[in-house]
Amino acid sequence: MPSAQQVESYIVKVGTAAISANVILSQAKTLEEVDREIKDNNIKGIIFEPTLDYGQEQYIDVLNKLIPELATTPNGSRVKSARYPSLSALIQTNFYSFPGVYKFRVKIHRFRVF
C-alpha cells in the first residue's frame, strides 16, 4: 500500500496533467540553476516537497534564499517576488507549514491558485 506522501505525489502529477499545466521537472543542482529555471521558464507556481534534500540544504531553504519576501508573506498567500514577477504560488506537499507557501492538501480542495 502506498504511503500518504506517495499518493499525494501521484495526485500532483495527474492533477497538473488534467489542467494542462506546463510541468517542468527540475534538473537543477545549484541555487543558480534553480534561479535560472524560474526566470527562463517564466514559472507561475512551484509544487515541491519542502524537506527534500537539495545538496546540503532542504528545498524550502533554497527557495527562502531566492525569494526573501517569503519571510514576510503569510502562510497561504500569493507570493509577490521582485526577482520573479510571474511567480505567484508556492505549493508544498507534506504536513509542515512555511511562510508564503500553500499546503497542497488545503489547495487541492479550492484548486485555483495560479
C-alpha positions, -999 to 999 in steps of 0.1 A, spaced: 0 0 0 15 34 -10 22 60 17 2 92 20 32 110 6 33 88 -25 -4 92 -31 0 130 -28 28 128 -54 6 109 -78 -23 133 -74 0 162 -81 12 146 -114 -22 136 -126 -38 169 -115 -13 190 -133 -18 169 -165 -56 172 -161 -55 210 -161 -30 211 -190 -3 228 -169 32 231 -182 53 209 -159 90 213 -157 108 185 -138 137 204 -123 172 191 -131 188 220 -112 217 211 -89 227 245 -76 209 276 -63 220 294 -95 204 267 -117 171 269 -98 172 307 -102 177 303 -140 150 277 -143 124 300 -126 134 330 -148 139 313 -181 106 294 -179 85 323 -166 73 300 -139 40 309 -122 40 283 -95 61 256 -79 49 224 -63 76 210 -41 85 187 -12 99 212 13 121 187 32 136 172 0 174 172 5 190 196 -20 227 192 -16 235 204 20 201 221 23 164 213 20 144 227 -9 125 252 13 158 267 23 168 272 -13 135 290 -20 139 312 10 173 323 -3 160 330 -37 127 346 -25 134 367 6 98 380 5 87 346 18 97 355 53 71 383 55 44 366 34 16 349 54 10 312 50 -14 305 22 -9 339 5 2 346 -30 39 353 -34 50 388 -46 86 385 -56 106 413 -71 130 388 -86 103 366 -101 73 388 -110 55 359 -127 57 336 -97 26 337 -76 22 304 -59 44 280 -39 26 248 -31 42 223 -8 34 187 -2 38 173 33 24 183 67 46 213 75 37 250 73 60 276 59 56 314 54 43 323 19 35 287 10 2 270 3 -4 235 16 -12 211 -12 -37 193 10 -57 226 15 -54 239 -20 -65 207 -38 -100 214 -24 -101 250 -37 -79 243 -68 -74 277 -84 -41 293 -72 -23 305 -104 
